[in-house]
Amino acid sequence: MAFDFSVKDGGLPTVASDACGVAAHREREARSGHDERDRPVEETTVEQTPDGAFRRQRNAFSVRFGSGPGEAPVQAGRYHILGALGCGWNRRQRIVIRLLGLWDVFTPEVVFGRDEQGWKLTHTPGGVAELFGYERLNDFYRATTDHFTGRGTSPTVVDLQTGKVVTNNYHILSNDLETAWAPFHKEGAPDLYPQELRQEIDLLNQQIFDDVNNGTYKVNFATSLGAAQAAYTVFKARLADYDFRLASRRYLFGDRITDSDVRLFQTLESYEFGYRRGFLQSLNAGDDEIVHIWDYSNLFAYARDLFQTPGFIDEAELYTLGYTPDEKGNYSHNPFSQDGDTPQDVKDYHKAVYERWLEPSGREQLGGSPLYSGPGGGGSYELWKFGAYEGFYRA
């Protein structure tokens, strides 16, 4: 059966709008008649270059976990991590927490419904909203610094003893969970950040972030068609690169799952029902002009392999990302009707895509070498060392 899955309402699905604050804004634009470039949200106003490209804001807090000076102490139960289920930066942490067995040690909480006042807190017994009487994530940022002027982001780690933000730096948080929190890892937990591969993992992670993770946002938050097209070209090239890399390797670094696999997966799992539909609008493209994940056979088999690996996705995320319906048979991100009922053809499409993700990957016998010509390995054995010029960029 062929499905018409183009965007008809001018908006992104809820999974993207909740994570990024775009769909409701675009709906307001359509009603007001504003030019598409006149966007009253930070991603498409403040976080822009003069040529219309999206340039993400820096993270406000970057405290590391450990026992050193200025580091947050590693204490079980002291911290909650607040984030949206539709946010890839947050799902990345949730995957690591599940794989390492830290769920009851470093507890995730869900935030939802970001608007001009920021993310709303979920009221749950023992949650941060109950403990501190706050309604918004931004309240913790204001309690941490008098000079907070940005926007609270997903995910954010809050110290339950002080009520203050520890970090919102999702780039390095998973690395701390993989290293500093090792005393609390479950028995048999994977080593997601092996010492001998860390430099290469760091370099690949930077590439994955720039071109794939954030690459989707560079397409969807571009305020010029040229910027969107440039980002999309890089995005496709990177998928082709990884597709070749994964032809002879089960995972990005051979026979072991690493932090890099978690970071790539976070985008692959949400691309079809989320980012891709935004691409159609941002690029003024027809459905047959935008790639699918399954256009890259090795990459899609790899993604299915991870999708079916315990810890990479849970029931709440399956629903939020559009793979499974609620008890009434409706799907979470439903821009198709005001009453919330999902049309049958859309239900059929979601079901068909989910079934594709459940097909056997056939990759169990693959091992493969961790060596590749990717970042840091293309003709140079001296890998870049991030932080070598620490302080150089500081005012």
Secondary structure by P-SEA (a helix, b strand, c coil): cccccccccccccaaaaaacccaaaaaaaaaacccccccccccccccccccbbbbbbcccbbbbbcccccccccccccbbbbbbcccaaaaaaaaaaaaacccccbbbbbbcccccccbbbbbccccccccccccccaaaaaaaccccccccccccccccccccccccccccaaaaaacccccccccccccccccccaaaaaaaaaaaaacccaaaaaaaacccaaaaaaaaaaaaaaaaaaaaaaccccccccccccaaaaaaaaaaacccccaaaaaaaaacccccccccccccaaaaaaaaaaaaccccccaaaaaaaccccccccccccccccccccccaaaaaaaaaaaaaaacccccccbbbbcccccccccccccccccccccccccc
